Amino acid sequence: MTGSVHDADDLVRTALLDADALVRAVASGRRRHAAPAWRRVEARYVDLKAGRHLQVTSYDATQAHTTNHAAGPAAAAAVDALLAEPFGNWHVETATHTHQVRVTKKGDALVSSKARAQQVAVEHGHDRAKDRLLPADDPLWTALGLAGADGRIKPSRAAKVRQVEEFLRLLDATVTDALDAGHLRRPTADEPLRVVDLGCGNAYLTFAAQRFLGGVRGLPVAMTGVDVKQQSRDHNSAVAERLDLPAAFVVGSIADAVVEAAPEVVLALHACDTATDEALARAVGWTAPVVLAAPCCHHDVAAQLRRQPTPSPYGELTRHGILRERLADTLTDAVRASLLRLEGYRVDVVQFVESQHTPRNTLLRAVRTGAVPDGVRADYEALVGEWRLEPRLAALLAR
């Protein structure tokens, strides 16, 4: 239904101020010719010692900032401040309804409100959303060997679980934003969301993404894991059958594996060195709307830096081995981000988990918009020219 932004704001405001019925609200995207202060905002009510509060988590490019506002006038002021921001999309869930609001280029509001088939219980625990996207006692963790027979996460595997959980948070935010902005189609039972995990290994991420997107988010999903080892396919297929998860597994390299239909979401977690470039190139070849890739090592550019003289005045950056390796990491991912932008993707390079859990904590998050910002090509060519780089991804994309 098309209506005025004012009426849509009234609908969202009423839902956000219902401290008993609000489940979750998410604001994202931007309006034409205007940008909000935050990339994304989430809101829900939590019960603190001082009473019920509206908890607002605001995301910039790299961090989350959380504030709490007492239910009543303080919460109302916080909601009014949020509605004053030019967000392009609102997704609001209550105990009885789901509301979707999208502001068009013409400034109209497209509103969709659907009643739930069954009223849901609203959780107000302060740590609920922060603790787990997937419950700690989910059978998935035991099946993957990350939890014991008692259903408790093994202390030795807690870092891996934290890593998977943080990846899921970024996946959730990215998919939600892409759906709300219209960059990703809304899946149906007949046409599920096609997701592929390239270089899936033991498929921790594959299964967690399937369980979260399908079970928690309720999105129809067709998940495929790709790995070069037949042993991985056999193991993962057995786990999928045991958990009754609709995930399929394919044997093949990242560059050559045959996937039945072009995926819409491409995942690649810690593919080593130029294998990440192969994953990104396949995503571009598929014109995948959403790409999430966490690189591993960066040997290719590091080797190029060692073989050739450093441009002036950057000699001190490559004089010491540890600094040269860190520079290679930065250059590699900066070049990858630039190349993806040249292919029409909006790209963020973010930290997806704290460094105490893994030093390999950089993530490239890309959403295909079709737009190439002015100056990207010139900046890319100047960067690789200055450092005399021959990026593997550029060769794979024939650039």
C-alpha positions in Angstrom: 0.0 0.0 0.0 1.4 3.4 -1.0 0.9 6.3 1.4 2.6 9.3 3.0 5.8 9.1 4.9 4.0 10.9 7.8 1.4 8.1 8.1 4.1 5.5 7.9 6.1 7.2 10.6 3.0 7.2 12.8 2.6 3.4 12.3 6.3 2.8 13.2 6.2 5.2 16.1 3.1 3.5 17.6 4.8 0.1 17.3 8.1 1.2 18.8 6.4 2.8 21.8 4.5 -0.4 22.7 6.8 -1.6 25.4 4.9 -4.9 25.8 4.4 -5.9 22.2 7.5 -4.7 20.3 9.8 -7.7 19.4 12.4 -5.9 17.2 12.6 -2.9 14.9 15.4 -2.3 12.3 16.0 0.9 10.3 18.4 0.8 7.4 19.1 2.3 4.0 18.8 5.9 3.0 16.4 8.2 1.2 17.1 9.9 -2.1 19.4 12.9 -1.6 19.7 12.3 2.2 21.7 9.9 4.4 21.0 9.0 8.1 23.7 9.4 10.7 23.9 5.6 11.1 24.2 2.7 8.6 21.6 0.7 10.6 19.7 0.9 13.8 18.0 -1.9 15.9 15.6 -1.3 18.7 13.9 -3.6 21.3 12.8 -3.4 24.9 14.9 -4.8 27.7 14.3 -5.2 31.4 17.0 -3.6 33.5 17.3 -3.1 37.2 15.8 0.4 36.7 12.8 -1.0 34.8 11.9 -1.5 31.2 14.0 0.4 28.7 14.1 0.9 24.9 17.5 -0.4 23.8 18.8 1.2 20.7 21.8 -0.2 18.9 23.2 2.0 16.2 25.8 0.8 13.7 28.4 2.9 11.9 30.8 1.4 9.4 32.8 -0.6 12.0 31.2 -0.5 15.4 27.9 -0.8 17.4 26.8 1.8 19.8 24.1 1.0 22.4 21.9 3.3 24.4 19.0 2.6 26.8 16.0 4.9 27.3 13.4 4.4 30.0 10.0 3.5 28.7 7.8 6.6 28.6 8.9 10.1 27.7 12.6 9.2 27.3 11.8 6.3 24.9 9.4 8.6 23.0 12.1 11.2 22.5 14.5 8.5 21.3 12.0 7.2 18.8 11.2 10.7 17.5 15.0 11.2 17.0 15.2 7.9 15.0 12.2 8.9 12.8 13.8 12.2 12.1 16.7 10.4 10.4 16.2 9.8 6.7 16.2 6.0 6.8 14.9 4.4 3.6 13.5 1.2 5.2 11.9 0.1 8.5 11.3 -3.5 9.5 9.2 -3.7 12.6 8.1 -7.0 14.3 5.5 -7.0 17.1 3.9 -9.8 19.0 1.0 -9.8 16.5 2.2 -8.1 13.3 5.1 -7.5 11.0 5.4 -4.1 9.3 7.6 -3.2 6.3 8.1 0.4 5.3 10.1 1.5 2.3 10.4 5.2 1.1 10.5 5.4 -2.7 12.6 7.8 -4.8 9.5 9.9 -5.2 9.2 10.3 -1.5 6.2 8.0 -1.0 6.0 5.3 1.6 5.3 1.7 0.6 3.8 0.0 3.6 3.1 -3.7 4.1 1.5 -4.9 7.4 0.9 -8.6 8.0 -0.8 -10.2 11.0 1.0 -13.2 12.5 -0.7 -16.5 12.2 0.0 -16.9 15.9 1.0 -14.4 18.5 4.6 -14.7 19.7 6.0 -14.2 23.1 8.2 -11.1 23.6 11.5 -11.6 25.3 12.9 -8.7 27.4 16.0 -10.3 28.7 18.9 -7.8 28.7 21.4 -10.3 27.3 19.2 -12.4 25.0 20.2 -10.9 21.7 23.8 -10.3 22.8 24.4 -13.8 23.9 23.4 -16.0 21.0 21.8 -15.8 17.6 21.6 -19.6 17.8 20.8 -21.1 21.3 23.7 -22.5 23.1 21.9 -25.9 23.4 21.1 -26.1 19.7 21.9 -29.6 18.5 23.9 -28.0 15.7 26.8 -27.2 18.0 27.0 -30.8 19.2 26.7 -32.2 15.7 29.6 -30.0 14.6 31.7 -31.1 17.6 31.6 -27.6 19.2 29.5 -28.7 22.1 29.6 -31.9 24.2 26.9 -34.5 24.7 25.5 -32.3 27.5 24.8 -29.6 25.0 27.3 -27.2 26.5 29.9 -25.4 24.3 33.3 -26.8 24.8 35.7 -24.3 26.4 38.3 -25.2 23.8 35.8 -24.4 21.0 34.3 -21.2 22.4 36.4 -19.0 20.1 35.1 -20.8 17.0 31.5 -20.5 18.2 32.0 -16.8 18.8 33.5 -16.4 15.3 30.5 -18.1 13.7 28.0 -16.1 15.8 29.7 -12.8 14.8 29.6 -13.8 11.2 25.9 -14.6 11.5 25.3 -11.1 13.0 26.9 -9.5 9.9 25.1 -11.9 7.6 21.8 -11.0 9.3 22.4 -7.3 9.0 23.6 -7.5 5.4 20.7 -9.7 4.2 18.2 -7.5 6.0 19.6 -4.3 4.5 19.8 -5.8 1.0 16.2 -7.1 1.2 14.9 -3.8 2.5 16.7 -1.8 -0.2 15.5 -4.1 -3.0 19.0 -5.3 -3.9 18.0 -8.8 -2.9 14.8 -10.4 -3.9 12.4 -11.7 -1.2 12.6 -15.5 -1.3 9.6 -17.8 -1.4 9.0 -21.5 -0.8 9.0 -22.1 -4.5 12.0 -19.8 -5.1 14.2 -20.0 -2.0 17.2 -17.8 -1.3 20.2 -19.5 -3.0 23.3 -19.4 -0.7 26.7 -20.9 -1.4 29.6 -21.3 1.0 32.9 -21.6 -1.0 35.6 -23.6 0.6 33.3 -24.7 3.3 35.6 -27.3 5.0 33.7 -28.8 8.0 30.8 -26.5 7.1 30.5 -24.7 10.5 29.4 -21.6 8.7 27.3 -23.4 6.1 25.2 -25.1 8.7 25.0 -22.1 11.0 23.9 -19.9 8.2 21.3 -22.4 7.1 20.0 -22.8 10.6 19.8 -19.1 11.3 18.4 -17.8 8.0 16.0 -20.7 7.7 15.1 -21.4 11.3 15.5 -18.1 13.1 14.8 -15.7 10.3 12.2 -18.0 8.6 13.5 -17.4 5.1 13.3 -20.2 2.6 16.9 -21.1 1.9 18.7 -23.4 -0.5 22.2 -23.9 0.9 25.2 -25.3 -1.0 28.6 -26.0 0.4 31.7 -26.3 -1.9 34.9 -28.0 -0.9 37.7 -29.6 -2.8 37.7 -32.7 -0.6 35.4 -35.7 -1.1 35.8 -36.5 2.6 34.3 -33.1 3.5 31.3 -33.7 1.3 30.7 -37.1 2.8 31.0 -35.8 6.4 28.9 -32.7 5.8 26.2 -34.6 4.0 26.0 -37.0 6.9 25.7 -34.1 9.4 23.0 -32.5 7.2 21.0 -35.7 7.2 21.3 -36.2 10.9 20.1 -32.6 11.6 17.5 -32.8 8.8 18.9 -29.6 7.2 18.3 -29.0 3.5 21.9 -28.4 2.6 23.7 -29.9 -0.4 27.5 -30.3 -0.8 29.6 -30.2 -4.0 33.1 -31.5 -4.5 35.3 -29.0 -6.5 37.6 -26.1 -6.3 36.4 -22.6 -5.6 37.2 -21.6 -9.2 35.7 -24.6 -11.0 33.0 -26.2 -8.8 29.6 -26.6 -10.6 26.7 -25.1 -8.8 23.2 -25.8 -10.3 21.9 -22.3 -10.1 23.7 -19.0 -9.7 23.7 -18.2 -5.9 22.4 -14.9 -4.6 24.5 -14.9 -1.4 28.1 -16.0 -1.6 30.1 -16.7 1.6 33.8 -17.5 1.9 35.4 -17.8 5.3 39.2 -17.9 5.5 39.9 -19.1 2.0 43.7 -19.0 1.8 45.6 -16.3 -0.1 44.3 -16.0 -3.7 41.5 -18.5 -3.0 39.6 -15.5 -1.6 40.2 -13.8 -5.0 38.7 -16.9 -6.7 35.7 -16.7 -4.4 35.2 -13.0 -5.2 35.6 -13.6 -8.9 33.0 -16.3 -8.9 30.6 -14.1 -7.0 31.0 -11.4 -9.6 30.6 -13.9 -12.4 27.3 -15.0 -10.8 26.4 -11.3 -10.3 25.6 -12.3 -6.7 23.7 -9.5 -4.9 25.4 -10.2 -1.5 29.0 -11.3 -0.8 30.6 -11.9 2.6 34.3 -12.9 2.5 36.7 -13.1 5.4 40.2 -13.4 3.9 42.9 -15.6 5.4 46.6 -15.1 4.5 47.9 -12.6 1.9 51.0 -14.2 0.5 50.6 -13.0 -3.2 51.0 -9.3 -2.6 53.5 -9.8 0.1 55.7 -11.6 -2.3 55.3 -8.8 -4.9 56.4 -6.3 -2.3 59.5 -8.3 -1.6 60.5 -8.6 -5.2 60.4 -4.9 -6.2 61.6 -1.5 -4.9 59.3 0.4 -2.6 58.0 3.7 -4.0 59.2 6.8 -2.3 58.6 7.9 0.5 57.2 4.5 1.8 60.5 2.7 2.4 60.0 2.5 6.1 56.8 0.7 5.6 58.5 -2.3 4.0 61.9 -2.2 5.7 60.7 -4.4 8.5 59.2 -7.7 7.8 56.2 -7.5 10.2 55.2 -4.1 8.8 55.6 -5.3 5.3 53.3 -8.2 6.0 50.7 -5.9 7.6 51.0 -3.5 4.6 50.4 -6.5 2.2 47.2 -7.4 4.1 45.9 -3.8 3.9 46.9 -3.4 0.2 45.4 -6.7 -0.8 42.0 -6.0 0.8 41.9 -2.4 -0.3 42.5 -3.5 -3.9 39.8 -6.2 -3.6 37.3 -3.6 -2.3 38.2 -1.2 -5.2 37.7 -4.0 -7.8 34.4 -4.9 -6.3 33.3 -1.3 -6.5 34.2 -1.2 -10.1 31.9 -4.2 -10.6 29.0 -2.2 -9.1 29.1 -3.3 -5.5 28.9 -1.2 -2.4 31.7 -2.5 -0.2 32.5 -2.2 3.5 35.7 -3.7 5.0 35.0 -4.4 8.7 36.2 -6.4 11.7 33.9 -9.2 12.3 35.3 -10.7 15.5 37.7 -9.5 18.2 41.4 -10.2 17.6 41.6 -12.4 20.7 39.4 -14.9 19.0 41.3 -15.0 15.7 43.9 -12.7 14.1 42.1 -13.3 10.8 39.2 -11.0 11.6 38.7 -8.8 8.5 35.6 -9.2 6.5 34.7 -7.8 3.0 30.9 -7.1 2.9 29.6 -6.3 -0.6 26.1 -5.6 -1.8 25.5 -5.2 -5.6 23.8 -1.9 -6.4 25.0 -1.6 -10.0 26.4 1.9 -9.3 30.1 2.7 -9.7 31.1 5.9 -7.8 33.0 8.6 -9.5 36.8 8.4 -9.1 37.0 4.7 -8.1 38.7 3.6 -11.3 41.3 6.4 -11.2 42.0 5.7 -7.5 42.4 2.0 -8.2 44.8 2.5 -11.1 46.8 5.0 -9.1 47.1 2.6 -6.2 48.2 -0.5 -8.2 50.4 1.7 -10.4 52.2 3.3 -7.5 53.0 -0.1 -5.9 53.5 -1.9 -9.2 51.0 -4.6 -8.1 49.4 -7.3 -10.3 46.3 -8.2 -8.3 45.1 -11.8 -8.7 41.5 -10.6 -8.6 42.1 -8.2 -11.4 43.5 -11.0 -13.6 40.5 -13.2 -12.8 38.1 -10.4 -13.7 40.1 -9.5 -16.8 40.7 -6.0 -15.6 
